Amino acid sequence: MYNSMFISAIISMILWILVSNNLMSASKTKSKGLVYTLFSASVISTVFLLVFIFRKLQLFLNL
């Protein structure tokens, strides 16, 4: 139960780090396609993580 939450949290943190690094480099090189792709992927993973945590919390509170 907690292993998948931990793994998804690590994945979303790595994606946010990649996005912040690529935003800083893309402001110099003007290559924004990869930045938008990584940004949308990190937003989607964060939303999935929040939904997953909410469902686990709901199951825990129902018990």
C-alpha positions as CSV (number, residue, x, y, z in Angstrom):
1,M,0.0,0.0,0.0
2,Y,2.6,2.5,1.0
3,N,5.2,1.3,-1.5
4,S,3.2,2.4,-4.5
5,M,2.5,5.8,-2.9
6,F,6.2,6.2,-2.2
7,I,7.2,5.2,-5.7
8,S,4.7,7.5,-7.3
9,A,5.8,10.4,-5.1
10,I,9.4,9.9,-6.1
11,I,8.4,9.8,-9.8
12,S,6.4,13.0,-9.5
13,M,9.3,14.7,-7.6
14,I,11.8,13.6,-10.4
15,L,9.5,14.9,-13.0
16,W,9.1,18.3,-11.3
17,I,12.9,18.5,-11.0
18,L,13.3,17.8,-14.7
19,V,10.6,20.4,-15.5
20,S,12.3,23.1,-13.5
21,N,15.7,22.4,-15.0
22,N,14.3,22.3,-18.5
23,L,12.4,25.6,-17.9
24,M,15.6,27.3,-17.0
25,S,17.5,25.9,-20.0
26,A,14.6,26.5,-22.4
27,S,14.4,30.2,-21.6
28,K,17.9,30.3,-23.1
29,T,17.5,27.9,-26.0
30,K,13.8,28.6,-26.8
31,S,12.9,24.9,-27.1
32,K,9.6,24.7,-25.4
33,G,8.0,21.6,-26.8
34,L,9.9,19.2,-24.5
35,V,9.2,21.5,-21.5
36,Y,5.5,21.5,-22.2
37,T,5.5,17.7,-22.6
38,L,7.4,17.2,-19.3
39,F,5.2,19.8,-17.6
40,S,2.0,18.0,-18.6
41,A,3.4,14.7,-17.6
42,S,4.4,15.9,-14.2
43,V,1.0,17.6,-13.7
44,I,-0.8,14.3,-14.7
45,S,1.4,12.3,-12.3
46,T,0.8,14.7,-9.5
47,V,-3.0,14.5,-10.1
48,F,-2.8,10.7,-10.1
49,L,-0.8,10.8,-6.9
50,L,-3.4,13.1,-5.2
51,V,-6.3,10.9,-6.4
52,F,-4.4,7.8,-5.2
53,I,-3.8,9.3,-1.7
54,F,-7.4,10.5,-1.5
55,R,-8.7,7.0,-2.3
56,K,-6.4,5.3,0.2
57,L,-7.4,7.9,2.8
58,Q,-11.1,7.2,2.0
59,L,-10.5,3.4,2.4
60,F,-8.7,4.0,5.7
61,L,-11.4,6.3,7.1
62,N,-14.1,3.8,6.0
63,L,-12.5,1.1,8.1
